[in-house]
Amino acid sequence: MGLRRLFKRERTTKEIRDLYTRGAWLYELDDAITLFSKKLYRPLILNRAKLRGDETVVEVASGTGEMSKLLASKLKRGHLICVDISPGTLAIGRRKIKRLGLDHRVDFVLAAGEKLPLRSSLFDAAVCCYALDTVRDAKPVIEEMFRVLKPGGRVSTGYKGWARSLLLSIFDRLIWEPYLRLVWNCGAVEIEKFFREAGFKGLVKEERMNGYYVFIHGEKP
Ligand SMILES: C[S@@+](CC[C@H](N)C(=O)[O-])C[C@H]1O[C@@H](n2cnc3c(N)ncnc32)[C@H](O)[C@@H]1O
């Protein structure tokens, strides 16, 4: 596989799955590597899902379970389904949820976000945290989140955009993006239109760190 292809984020879904399975332990250090900025904004994604606590929620690309912990803690009378394509990250997420004693509220499903093995119109909320910038193609993943939501169901997501402030953007473009693309198949995406095209309404886009993080939430009409 040529380096150019890696930097262009052209890995196949199978390659991404293997990458995260091999590197699951390293991804555990990601919050620290990102100076806890990812961690800082997970509660924002949780809040925008507007959960009461009795809902059925799907988390797509749940990874090592950092967002799942927040969701499961909130869903005192509800249920969470965590879906990820990587057995490695999914296993770590499962262990964390069990350690917290929340496993009765959570199921783990090994599957691709592009083809969720879940019934249509079943969920009150769909969450995807820092992963639409990692998947091979975000469009079918967003369409699947729309499909499995009930009418009135909420979508809440966060992903990497392009930082606009001069210093951050120089660092991002020269150092950070190449690192993310090579090591994590991750990189800034502009995918707002996919939410509209999927059919979501009431879409709100928020940015943090000068556009470095983008958060989109909305509703299935
Ligand atoms: C950057 S991690 C994000 C993990 C987690 N959501 C978090 O908050 O840290 C990306 C995750 O997306 C998963 N992934 C990548 N492509 C996927 C796909 N097509 N379907 C489902 N999961 C996928 C990877 O296995 C990995 O666990």
The ligand as an ORCA input file, in Angstrom:
! r2SCAN-3c Opt
* xyz 0 1
  C     -11.725      7.523     16.148
  S     -12.555      6.099     16.797
  C     -13.901      6.843     17.674
  C     -14.315      6.009     18.822
  C     -15.334      6.597     19.800
  N     -16.588      6.908     19.178
  C     -14.834      7.751     20.627
  O     -15.637      8.585     21.042
  O     -13.628      7.812     20.907
  C     -13.284      5.506     15.352
  C     -14.016      4.169     15.486
  O     -14.766      3.995     14.272
  C     -14.781      2.622     13.965
  N     -15.152      2.464     12.540
  C     -14.428      2.814     11.467
  N     -15.094      2.558     10.337
  C     -16.310      2.047     10.726
  C     -17.457      1.611     10.031
  N     -17.518      1.658      8.708
  N     -18.501      1.150     10.739
  C     -18.460      1.097     12.101
  N     -17.395      1.507     12.812
  C     -16.333      1.985     12.145
  C     -13.384      2.148     14.308
  O     -13.320      0.756     14.476
  C     -13.132      2.930     15.597
  O     -13.490      2.167     16.727
*
